[in-house]
Amino acid sequence: MGLFKKIKEGLKKTRDSVIGQIDSMLKSFTKIDEELFEELEELLVMGDVGVATAEEICDKVKIKVKEKGTTDPEEIRGLLQEVVTEMLTGGQELNLNTKPSVILVIGVNGVGKTTTIGKMANRFKSEGKKVLLAAADTFRAAAIDQLEIWADRSGCDIIKQNEGSDPAAVVYDSISAAKARGADVIIADTAGRLHNKKHLMDELAKINRVIDRELPDADKEVLLVLDATTGQNAVSQVEHFKEATGITGIVLTKLDGTAKGGIILAIKNTLDVPVKFIGVGEQIDDLQPFDPEEFSKALFDFS
């Protein structure tokens, strides 16, 4: 299956639900008026775009209608696609130019964090990069075991210690190993306890200090993994983690399992955090780098 087809298939629930309703609504109007925009805003909010973002999208579509002299309500869909692409564009590229670079992966338990790391490792490996995994989620023995399975599957090295070890010490060992082995990328798993627990945030801050001390000039991405099916709860998770750790991007998993893919817009627009990867299925290659144009095209494509 091609990349576009895969993303399109992954967005089927959102497209059929949210965009399908927008499509039907536009067909029911004979002219572009305020009532049309009120209905459009309501449908966007129902798709978990968020009130403020839905308002902004409608305002931007109105400007385009005026600029282009659009009179056919059905042409709104194309303008909507343009606006969504523009709003999602910016910051989606990974910044991993140093050797080694570091990706710190954070997120609450159950969002698919360790699986995401495995899929990322597999992707980088297929691009010819030497990847080293750091099992710094030492609170759960299962997390270490799970990461080890992914290391074997993707053919990557892994650095681990016993359950209950100091996560920052695992990261320190991983950095030393990466330097010695000439690794291109270190991907560090971290504990996923609830985001309102102070000790977890302190632990993440400690890990960050180790990275900054040992690799002061390295490129570093701090990626928060979110489950798209949680809808607006994902926004509050971003707020909590952003405050504590300085997130550089989002990995949105399980997009294929929700009709609320509009959450991407809420996160990018209200919190100014770019989406770096999206998960559109269970397969190892179903984690895709986020492309705003392809995403928007797939979202609005009913062909």
ABEGO torsion letter per residue (X at the ends): XBAAAAAAAAAAAAAAAAAAAAAAAAAABABBBAAAAAAAAAAAAAAGAEAAAAAAAAAAAAAAAAAAGBABAAAAAAAAAAAAAAAABEGABBBBABOBBBBBBBEBBGAGAAAAAAAAAAAAAAAGBBBBBBBABAABAAAAAAAAAAAAAAGBBBBBBBBGBBAAAAAAAAAAAAAAAGBABBBBBBBABBAABAAAAAAAAAAAAAAAAABAABBBBBBBBBBAAAEAAAAAAAAAAAAAAGBABBBBBGAAABAAAAAAAAAAAAAGBBBABBBAEABAAABBBBBAAAAAAAAABAX
